[in-house]
Amino acid sequence: MRIGDFQSETPLFLAPMAGYTDRAARLICRKYGADFTESEMVSARALVYQDRKSAPLARLLFDELPGAVQLFGSDPAIMAEAAKMVASGTAGGVPPTAIDLNFGCPVRKIVSNGEGSALMRDPNKIGRIVSAVVKAVDLPVTVKIRAGWDASEKNAAECARAAESAGCSAIFLHARTRSQFYSGAADLSVIREVKRAVSVPVVGNGDVVDAKSALRMLNETGCDGLMVGRAAVGRPFVFREIRAAIDGRPIPEVTPAERLEAALRQLDLAIEDKGEKIAVLESRKQAAQYLFGLRDAAAFRREICEAKTREEVEAILRRALSAQGPIR
């Protein structure tokens, strides 16, 4: 599939996740096989009105490409203006490979403003927003949608057609409804339906947690690529595992030493970007996830969530990972 200058056979994407997919997370996932990453969700309105917290979220550096900045909002003019800022580099960093528009966020405060997945109840407005952004920038514009609002309103295909007609370059589809949030099972039949409904690439998202689930989604939906979200938090190796499965190779083993190395590398990247105090505070939840599935992991995770320095985090990780067997 192709998005602008990016081209890959069955590419693997890191999903945008607020509070998780910062620069450090994006780089560590790229190291372990993500082909394309996305920023945390950025408010278009906040960016346009120069909220000081928004510009850093929209900043990509050259070593993160190919990658996208994801914007959310409901006003076509504001979305277009924010997209121009991102594309021109005035938001900081370099122009991204693409701009992704969020029409899938289920969070109450987003939805209550008529943004995120609330827009799936108005496919025509999705089309107007996409059209405004496509006309404003020379970059490819992609969209992230869900299966629909609830079980009675699974209109992903209609929303996808509206976005395609307005000029979008790809559809990222989380196959859960807004009412499901992140619970229950993703409905793979919706991805299959959307794939048949549009001619632009369709990337499947939802319940891709390992090689087996990745192959199942590809085989059952015919989607062009896969997007991994929560399964990559503390486990960037999932991209390497999925790629091996797609290529028909054995799944690589993850050793305790490799898990330690990745956790510390991600923390160090965050420190380079934000300074130790903020990086440790914001990265503790991700460092703790590297211990998932280990003996006494819950106790060690609690310790990490109290750590205040890199040295403390490393000491806890080393104690937790010592004397462990192979980690799969």
C-alpha positions in Angstrom: 0.0 0.0 0.0 1.0 3.6 -0.5 0.5 6.8 1.5 2.3 9.6 -0.4 6.0 8.8 -0.5 5.5 5.8 1.9 5.1 2.4 0.3 5.2 -1.0 1.9 3.8 -4.5 1.5 1.5 -5.2 4.5 2.8 -2.3 6.6 2.6 -2.3 10.4 1.5 1.0 12.0 1.7 2.2 15.6 -1.7 3.6 16.7 -1.9 7.1 18.1 -2.5 6.9 21.8 -2.9 9.9 24.1 -0.3 9.8 26.9 1.6 6.9 25.3 2.9 7.5 21.8 5.4 10.2 22.5 8.6 10.5 20.6 10.3 7.9 22.7 7.6 5.3 22.2 7.5 6.0 18.5 11.3 5.5 18.1 11.4 2.3 20.2 8.5 0.8 18.2 10.3 1.7 15.0 13.4 -0.1 16.2 11.4 -3.3 16.6 9.6 -3.2 13.4 6.9 -0.6 13.2 6.9 0.8 9.6 4.9 3.9 10.3 4.1 5.7 13.6 1.6 8.4 14.6 1.8 11.2 17.1 -0.5 11.5 20.1 -3.8 13.1 19.3 -3.5 16.9 18.9 -6.3 19.4 19.3 -6.6 21.4 16.1 -8.2 24.3 18.0 -5.5 24.3 20.6 -2.8 24.3 18.0 -4.3 27.2 16.0 -4.8 29.2 19.2 -1.2 28.5 20.2 -1.8 26.5 23.4 1.7 25.9 24.6 1.1 22.2 25.3 -0.1 21.4 21.8 2.9 22.3 19.6 5.2 19.7 21.2 2.7 17.0 20.5 2.6 17.9 16.8 6.4 17.9 16.5 8.0 15.1 14.5 11.7 14.9 13.8 13.4 13.5 10.7 14.3 10.2 12.4 10.7 9.5 13.1 9.6 9.5 9.4 7.6 7.9 7.9 5.0 9.1 10.4 1.9 11.2 10.8 0.5 13.8 13.1 -3.0 13.1 14.2 -5.4 16.0 14.6 -8.9 16.1 16.1 -11.6 18.7 15.9 -15.0 19.4 14.3 -14.6 22.8 12.6 -13.4 22.3 9.0 -11.7 25.7 8.9 -9.9 25.2 12.1 -8.8 21.7 11.1 -7.5 23.0 7.8 -5.6 25.8 9.5 -4.0 23.4 12.0 -3.1 21.0 9.1 -1.3 23.9 7.3 0.7 24.6 10.5 1.8 21.0 10.7 2.6 20.7 7.0 4.6 23.9 7.0 6.6 23.1 10.1 5.3 26.1 12.0 4.2 23.7 14.7 7.8 22.7 15.1 9.8 19.8 13.7 9.6 18.6 10.1 6.6 18.1 7.9 5.1 14.6 8.5 4.5 12.0 5.9 0.8 12.4 6.3 -1.8 14.1 8.4 -4.3 11.8 10.1 -7.8 13.0 11.2 -9.4 11.5 14.2 -13.0 10.5 13.9 -12.8 7.6 16.3 -11.8 8.8 19.8 -14.5 7.5 22.2 -13.5 9.6 25.3 -16.5 11.4 26.8 -14.9 14.9 26.9 -14.0 14.6 23.2 -17.4 13.2 22.1 -19.3 15.8 24.2 -17.7 18.5 22.1 -18.9 16.9 18.9 -15.5 15.6 18.1 -13.8 12.2 17.7 -16.3 9.3 17.2 -19.3 11.7 17.6 -18.6 12.8 14.0 -19.4 9.3 12.8 -23.0 10.2 13.4 -22.6 12.8 10.6 -20.8 11.3 7.6 -21.4 14.4 5.6 -19.5 16.5 8.1 -16.6 14.0 8.0 -16.5 14.6 4.2 -16.5 18.4 4.7 -13.6 18.2 7.2 -11.6 15.9 5.0 -12.2 18.1 2.0 -11.1 21.2 3.8 -7.9 19.6 5.0 -7.1 18.0 1.6 -7.5 21.4 -0.1 -5.3 23.1 2.6 -2.2 20.9 2.4 -0.1 19.0 -0.2 0.4 16.1 2.2 -1.7 12.9 2.1 -4.6 13.0 4.5 -5.8 9.8 6.2 -8.6 9.2 8.6 -9.1 7.1 11.8 -12.7 5.8 12.3 -14.5 3.2 14.4 -17.1 0.6 13.4 -19.8 3.1 14.3 -21.5 4.7 17.3 -23.0 1.5 18.7 -24.3 -1.9 17.6 -27.3 -0.3 15.9 -25.2 2.3 14.1 -22.3 0.4 12.5 -21.8 2.9 9.6 -18.1 2.6 9.1 -18.5 1.9 5.4 -20.6 5.0 4.9 -18.1 7.2 6.7 -15.2 5.7 4.8 -16.9 6.4 1.5 -17.5 10.0 2.6 -13.8 10.4 3.5 -12.7 8.8 0.2 -14.9 11.0 -1.9 -13.4 14.0 -0.1 -9.9 13.0 -1.1 -8.5 11.0 1.8 -5.6 8.6 1.1 -6.2 5.8 3.5 -8.7 4.6 6.2 -7.6 3.3 9.6 -10.4 1.3 11.1 -10.7 0.3 14.8 -13.3 -2.4 14.5 -15.1 -1.5 17.8 -18.0 0.9 18.2 -17.8 4.0 20.3 -20.1 2.4 22.9 -17.6 -0.5 23.3 -14.7 1.8 24.0 -11.9 -0.8 24.3 -14.0 -3.7 25.7 -15.6 -6.7 23.9 -14.3 -8.1 20.7 -13.4 -6.2 17.5 -15.8 -7.0 14.7 -13.6 -8.1 11.8 -16.6 -8.2 9.4 -16.7 -4.4 9.6 -13.1 -4.2 8.3 -14.0 -6.6 5.5 -17.1 -4.5 4.6 -15.1 -1.2 4.5 -12.3 -2.9 2.4 -15.0 -3.8 -0.2 -16.6 -0.3 0.0 -13.6 1.9 -0.9 -10.6 1.8 -3.2 -8.1 3.5 -0.9 -6.0 1.4 1.4 -7.7 0.1 4.6 -5.7 -0.6 7.7 -7.2 -2.9 10.4 -7.0 -2.1 14.1 -8.5 -3.7 17.2 -7.4 -6.9 19.0 -4.1 -7.2 17.1 -2.0 -8.3 20.1 0.3 -10.9 18.7 1.3 -12.8 15.5 -1.8 -15.1 15.6 -4.3 -12.3 15.9 -2.5 -10.3 13.2 -2.6 -13.2 10.7 -6.3 -13.7 11.5 -7.2 -10.1 10.8 -5.3 -10.2 7.5 -6.8 -13.5 6.4 -10.4 -12.7 7.4 -10.6 -9.1 6.2 -8.2 -8.6 3.3 -7.0 -5.4 4.8 -3.9 -3.7 3.4 -2.0 -3.2 6.7 -2.3 -3.6 10.4 -2.3 -1.0 13.2 -1.2 -2.0 16.7 -2.2 0.0 19.8 -2.2 -1.1 23.4 -0.4 -4.3 22.7 2.7 -2.3 21.9 2.9 -0.5 25.2 5.8 -2.1 27.0 6.1 -4.6 24.3 7.4 -3.0 21.1 8.7 -6.5 20.2 5.1 -7.3 19.0 6.0 -5.6 15.6 8.9 -7.9 15.1 6.8 -10.9 16.0 4.0 -10.0 13.6 6.5 -9.3 10.7 8.1 -12.7 11.3 4.7 -14.4 11.1 3.8 -12.5 7.9 7.1 -13.5 6.3 6.7 -17.1 7.5 9.7 -17.1 9.8 9.9 -18.4 13.4 8.7 -16.0 16.1 11.8 -14.5 17.8 12.2 -15.0 21.5 12.3 -12.0 23.8 14.9 -12.4 26.5 15.0 -10.7 29.9 18.1 -8.8 28.9 16.4 -7.5 25.7 13.4 -6.4 27.7 15.6 -4.5 30.1 17.5 -2.9 27.2 14.3 -1.8 25.5 12.7 -0.4 28.6 15.8 1.7 29.5 16.3 2.8 25.9 12.8 4.1 25.8 13.3 5.9 29.1 16.5 7.5 27.9 14.9 8.7 24.7 12.2 10.3 26.8 14.8 11.9 29.0 16.6 13.3 26.0 13.3 14.8 24.8 11.8 16.1 28.1 14.4 16.1 30.8 14.7 13.5 33.6 12.1 14.8 36.0 9.2 15.0 33.5 10.3 11.9 31.5 10.5 9.6 34.6 7.1 10.9 35.8 5.4 10.4 32.4 7.2 7.1 31.5 6.7 5.1 34.6 3.5 3.6 33.4 5.2 2.4 30.2 8.3 1.1 32.0 6.1 -0.9 34.3 4.4 -2.6 31.3 7.7 -4.2 30.3 7.3 -6.4 33.4 3.9 -7.8 32.3 3.7 -11.5 32.7 6.7 -11.9 35.0 6.8 -13.3 38.5 5.8 -10.8 41.1 5.2 -8.2 38.3 2.4 -6.4 40.1 4.6 -5.6 43.1 7.5 -4.4 40.9 5.1 -2.3 38.8 3.9 -0.6 42.0 7.5 0.2 42.9 8.2 1.7 39.4 5.2 3.9 39.7 6.8 5.5 42.8 10.2 6.0 41.3 11.5 9.5 40.8 14.8 9.0 38.9 16.2 7.0 36.1 18.5 5.2 38.5 15.6 4.1 40.6 13.7 2.8 37.6 16.7 0.9 36.4 17.3 -0.7 39.8 13.7 -1.9 40.0 13.8 -3.3 36.5 17.0 -5.2 37.1 15.7 -6.8 40.3 12.5 -7.8 38.5 14.2 -9.3 35.5 17.0 -11.1 37.3 16.5 -14.8 37.6 13.7 -14.8 35.1 13.4 -17.5 32.4 12.9 -16.8 28.7 10.1 -14.3 28.1 7.7 -14.8 25.3 
